[in-house]
Amino acid sequence: MAGVAAEDVLRQIRETTSPSESGEENWKSRPTPELIDHLVAMHRRWANENIPLIEALLERVEAAPDLAARLPSVGRIRRLFTRMRHELEQHLRKEENVLFPAILSIERCAATSTPLPRQAFGSVLNPIALMESDHSADARIWDEIGDLTYGYTVAEDSPESVRLLFRELQKLAVAIHEHTHLENNILFPRVVRLENDLRSQNKSAGAT
């Protein structure tokens, strides 16, 4: 199953899971602050739960000769996962410390009909472009991990450690893909439209 991407995995899960079971919500109609709180909660869960568990499982499999023999690519998977974790940590810091506060500031300006504040990065399009570039780089890493795990498919006689590792990798891959979808397709277009509307209103007010 080489070439299986996180998007394909997510599609397969959705085909076998009802909306009520998956817990997916219509974030298009939710307020921006609520969506951002949801995204930050995802960040915390990955950092405190998912990533440490996967790292422990990778270490366990790689350290046991009999397990490592069943998964020869475990060293490469571990190196890719470590790289992904480092890049993800930087990405999440930029979102939480720079982009999300800027988005909430734009929301407040819209709610109070006040002019947009000057930002060091200029338009919100600039940090968004950086985040989208990070998303693309992250997706490439997950595609490679998906290839190395045969689309997170384990042999019937695989030991439980390998089964659990593949399940947790798949779960995190799907969660990160869903996170990327919420940002790229809902949050980012929404705030770009809002910023453009506010800039147009400010120009109109200045011309009168």
C-alpha positions as CSV (number, residue, x, y, z in Angstrom):
1,M,0.0,0.0,0.0
2,A,2.9,2.4,-0.8
3,G,1.8,5.9,-1.5
4,V,-1.1,5.9,1.0
5,A,-1.5,9.5,2.3
6,A,-3.2,10.7,5.5
7,E,-6.0,12.0,3.3
8,D,-6.7,8.5,2.0
9,V,-6.6,7.1,5.5
10,L,-9.0,9.7,6.7
11,R,-11.4,9.0,3.8
12,Q,-11.3,5.3,4.6
13,I,-12.1,5.9,8.3
14,R,-15.0,8.2,7.4
15,E,-16.5,5.6,5.0
16,T,-16.7,3.1,7.8
17,T,-17.7,5.5,10.6
18,S,-20.9,7.4,11.0
19,P,-20.8,11.2,11.7
20,S,-22.1,10.7,15.2
21,E,-19.4,8.1,15.9
22,S,-16.5,10.2,14.5
23,G,-17.5,13.3,16.5
24,E,-16.9,15.5,13.5
25,E,-18.6,18.9,13.9
26,N,-19.6,21.6,11.4
27,W,-16.9,24.1,12.3
28,K,-17.9,26.3,9.4
29,S,-20.7,27.7,11.5
30,R,-18.8,27.9,14.8
31,P,-17.3,31.3,16.0
32,T,-13.6,31.8,15.3
33,P,-12.6,31.9,19.0
34,E,-14.3,28.6,19.6
35,L,-12.5,27.1,16.6
36,I,-9.1,28.4,17.8
37,D,-9.8,27.0,21.3
38,H,-10.5,23.6,19.6
39,L,-7.2,23.8,17.6
40,V,-5.2,24.7,20.7
41,A,-6.8,21.8,22.6
42,M,-5.6,19.5,19.8
43,H,-2.1,20.9,20.2
44,R,-2.1,20.1,23.9
45,R,-3.4,16.6,23.4
46,W,-0.7,15.8,20.8
47,A,2.1,17.2,23.0
48,N,0.9,15.6,26.2
49,E,-0.5,12.3,25.1
50,N,-0.1,11.1,21.5
51,I,3.5,12.1,20.7
52,P,5.0,10.8,24.0
53,L,3.2,7.5,23.6
54,I,4.4,7.0,20.0
55,E,7.9,7.9,20.9
56,A,7.9,5.3,23.7
57,L,6.5,2.6,21.3
58,L,9.1,3.4,18.7
59,E,11.9,3.1,21.3
60,R,10.4,-0.2,22.5
61,V,10.2,-1.7,19.1
62,E,13.6,-0.5,18.0
63,A,15.3,-1.7,21.2
64,A,13.9,-5.3,21.0
65,P,15.8,-7.3,18.3
66,D,12.8,-9.6,17.7
67,L,10.4,-6.7,17.2
68,A,12.9,-4.6,15.1
69,A,13.3,-7.7,12.9
70,R,9.6,-7.6,12.2
71,L,9.7,-4.0,11.3
72,P,13.1,-3.2,9.6
73,S,12.0,0.3,8.8
74,V,11.5,1.2,12.4
75,G,14.7,3.3,12.6
76,R,13.7,5.4,9.6
77,I,10.2,5.8,11.0
78,R,11.6,7.0,14.3
79,R,13.9,9.5,12.6
80,L,11.0,10.8,10.5
81,F,8.8,11.0,13.5
82,T,11.4,12.9,15.5
83,R,11.8,15.4,12.7
84,M,8.1,15.8,12.4
85,R,7.8,16.4,16.1
86,H,10.5,19.1,16.1
87,E,8.9,20.9,13.1
88,L,5.4,20.6,14.6
89,E,6.5,22.1,17.9
90,Q,7.9,25.1,16.1
91,H,4.8,25.4,14.0
92,L,2.4,25.2,17.0
93,R,4.4,27.9,18.8
94,K,4.1,30.2,15.8
95,E,0.4,29.6,15.7
96,E,-0.3,30.1,19.4
97,N,2.0,33.1,19.9
98,V,1.7,35.0,16.6
99,L,-1.0,33.9,14.2
100,F,-3.9,33.0,16.6
101,P,-3.6,36.3,18.6
102,A,-3.5,38.2,15.3
103,I,-6.7,36.5,14.1
104,L,-8.5,37.2,17.4
105,S,-7.4,40.8,17.2
106,I,-8.9,41.1,13.7
107,E,-12.1,39.5,15.1
108,R,-12.2,42.1,17.8
109,C,-11.7,44.9,15.3
110,A,-14.6,43.6,13.3
111,A,-16.9,43.3,16.3
112,T,-16.1,46.8,17.6
113,S,-15.8,48.6,14.2
114,T,-12.3,49.7,15.0
115,P,-9.3,50.1,12.6
116,L,-7.0,47.2,12.1
117,P,-3.8,47.5,14.3
118,R,-0.4,47.6,12.6
119,Q,1.3,44.2,12.7
120,A,5.0,43.6,12.4
121,F,4.3,41.0,9.7
122,G,1.9,43.2,7.7
123,S,-1.1,41.4,6.3
124,V,-2.3,38.2,8.0
125,L,-1.7,36.6,4.6
126,N,2.0,36.5,5.4
127,P,2.0,34.2,8.5
128,I,-0.8,32.2,6.9
129,A,1.4,31.5,3.9
130,L,4.2,30.2,6.3
131,M,1.7,28.0,8.1
132,E,0.4,26.5,4.9
133,S,4.0,25.8,3.8
134,D,4.6,24.0,7.1
135,H,1.4,22.0,6.5
136,S,2.7,20.9,3.1
137,A,6.1,19.9,4.5
138,D,4.4,18.0,7.3
139,A,2.1,16.1,4.9
140,R,5.2,14.9,3.0
141,I,6.7,13.4,6.1
142,W,3.4,11.7,6.9
143,D,3.2,10.3,3.4
144,E,6.6,8.8,3.8
145,I,5.7,7.3,7.2
146,G,2.6,5.9,5.5
147,D,4.7,4.3,2.9
148,L,7.0,2.7,5.4
149,T,4.1,1.3,7.4
150,Y,2.3,0.0,4.3
151,G,-0.6,2.4,5.0
152,Y,-0.5,1.4,8.7
153,T,-1.3,-2.2,7.8
154,V,0.1,-4.9,10.1
155,A,0.5,-8.6,9.4
156,E,-1.9,-10.9,11.2
157,D,0.9,-12.3,13.3
158,S,2.4,-9.0,14.2
159,P,3.1,-8.5,18.0
160,E,0.9,-6.2,20.0
161,S,3.7,-3.5,20.3
162,V,3.8,-3.1,16.5
163,R,0.0,-3.2,16.2
164,L,-0.3,-0.5,18.9
165,L,2.4,1.6,17.2
166,F,0.7,1.5,13.9
167,R,-2.7,2.4,15.4
168,E,-1.3,5.4,17.3
169,L,0.6,6.6,14.2
170,Q,-2.5,6.3,12.1
171,K,-4.6,8.1,14.8
172,L,-2.2,11.0,15.0
173,A,-1.8,11.2,11.2
174,V,-5.6,11.5,10.8
175,A,-5.8,14.1,13.7
176,I,-3.1,16.3,12.1
177,H,-4.8,16.0,8.7
178,E,-8.1,17.1,10.2
179,H,-6.3,20.0,12.0
180,T,-4.8,21.1,8.7
181,H,-8.1,20.9,7.0
182,L,-9.8,23.1,9.6
183,E,-7.0,25.7,9.2
184,N,-6.5,25.7,5.5
185,N,-10.1,25.4,4.4
186,I,-12.1,27.1,7.2
187,L,-10.1,29.3,9.6
188,F,-7.6,30.9,7.1
189,P,-10.0,31.8,4.3
190,R,-12.4,33.2,6.9
191,V,-9.8,35.5,8.5
192,V,-8.5,36.6,5.1
193,R,-11.9,37.6,4.0
194,L,-12.5,39.5,7.3
195,E,-9.2,41.3,7.0
196,N,-10.0,42.3,3.4
197,D,-13.4,43.6,4.4
198,L,-12.0,45.6,7.2
199,R,-9.3,47.2,5.0
200,S,-12.0,48.1,2.5
201,Q,-14.1,49.7,5.2
202,N,-11.1,51.6,6.5
203,K,-10.3,52.9,3.0
204,S,-13.9,53.9,2.5
205,A,-14.0,55.7,5.8
206,G,-10.8,57.5,5.1
207,A,-12.1,58.7,1.7
208,T,-15.2,60.4,3.2
